[in-house]
């Protein structure tokens, strides 16, 4: 009798879960993006959720909530109702690096969020001003060793560009000076002018200057070359093994969100990422599409937390 009752309970749970996924969503879904409208992360999110809206027959409303390096919007979703109608698109900062950067983060990305899908990676690119007489990673390292404290620019303390620079310093055994900017346009202008001659940038920030020859790409901090820059070697090819640094992006939900809803959302995200039009737009941005399961996404977040905790600790970087 116990076996029969247990079997009946399991069957009812399975059918209830299937029904929940089938009926979801019955109203619009809010997608919180903890970054500004028009940023690369915002653009990629809208490409994916617009495709999901068409497939699922419901609106997906993007709610941009920037602040504190992405912590504000990310934390808000950890407090949302776990019903699938508020989900999060966040990145490597709020989900990994910020755990080591901020002493009082206000949430735990591994404890408070349920991964849905890691869907894109945007590698950092080592770039120099065309005014700097450096054409390779080997020459850059030699130049920095001859000229201590060469400045490199980023879009702020704790940004992926800042951390990519700190990681480069550790692997190359050099010391540079980090120059944080509040405005990307000013940072890029100073890079072009040669005032801050080195940067570890995301492609969307410098694509125009690369095309115009004002900035020179030396290497991509990734395992594979970028389709958008096929002639630019990876860091390993350029002589700096192990140098992989990227802003990556994932969808997540409040921790107690039912598994059938997580699986339904993952299925639709995977379908969107497989769309050739979306993959082409990602390539234009310098982004690599990824189709990771919830379990793979959880493992990736854990590994990235450990990786950047070590790098940040060695560099002595802290934010308030």
Secondary structure, 3 states (H helix, E strand, C coil): CHHHHHHHHHHHHHHHHHHHHHHCCCCCEEEEECCCCCCHHHHHHHHHHHHHHHHHCCCEEEEECCCHHHHHHHHHHHCCCCCCCEEEEEEHHHHHHHHHHECCCCCCHHHHEEEEEEEEEEEEEEEEECCCCCCCHHHHHHHHHHCCCEEEEECCCCCHHHHHHHHHHHHHCCCEEEEECCCHHHHHHHHHHCCCCEEEEEHHHHHHHHHCCCEEEEEECCCCCCHHHCCCCECCCCCCCCCCCEEEEEEEEECCCCHHHHHHHHHHHHHHHCCHHHHHHHHHHCEEECCCCHHHHHHHHHHHHHHHHHHHHHHCCCEC
